[in-house]
Amino acid sequence: MEKPKKGTLMITKSPTAHKTKDAGGARPLSYHNWIHLNPGDKIIVKRNGTAPTLGTVDEISEDASYFWVWIDGQSRTLIFHGDGSTILKVLP
């Protein structure tokens, strides 16, 4: 089996929980940690039934309950708690 290249997004499943990992330096953020997002941050958005997409945080509400993200090559999208999205912050 080939070793994944750096920066490749890997989805792994464990018997107890579903976790998303990125070999290239991204970490999953729970809803409670969205407060640490800032405009300009690079993130990966994973939604049910779609491939992970790279985007840039545009705006965040004061309470960080929702935020807007520019999905690369697409449009501005609203992310909110309960929409089923998994957010990974790309580390510098």
ABEGO torsion letter per residue (X at the ends): XBBBBBGBBBBBBBAABBBBBBAAGBBBBBAAAAAABBBGBBBBBBBBGBBBBBBBBABBBAAGABBBBBBBGBBBBBBBBGAGBBBBBBBX
